[in-house]
Amino acid sequence: MPFYNTKLKTLSRQLRNNMTDAERLLWSKIRAKQLKGYQFYRQRTIGNYIVDFYCPKAKLVIKLDGGQHYSNKGLEKDKISDDYIEEQKLKVLRFSDRDVFENLNGVVERIYELL
């Protein structure tokens, strides 16, 4: 089980209660074991990071990226967090918010393939 930073618990809860539109849309397709019976969790803490979605059984992390992720600083931060998560023997799958809005079925299909 990945390291859990208890200091992020409150922030994780706030993020769950204030999901972005893209997160809400994807969540509607992966919640309640809809994909092959796999359980996903929202806004899960892994180490010092909070990931958008996590499926422990598949060892899969899903991240949705808004515009701030495409700046140099955002890309650098994402690389550091992805490297840490992959060191925990987890797969990281990233989608842009635009992917979710414009190609939700394709996004869900890609997740399904990795389960």
Beta strands, then each sheet from edge to edge (+ up, - down):
strand 1: 41-46
strand 2: 49-55
strand 3: 60-65
strand 4: 91-96
sheet 1: 1+ 2- 3+ 4+
end
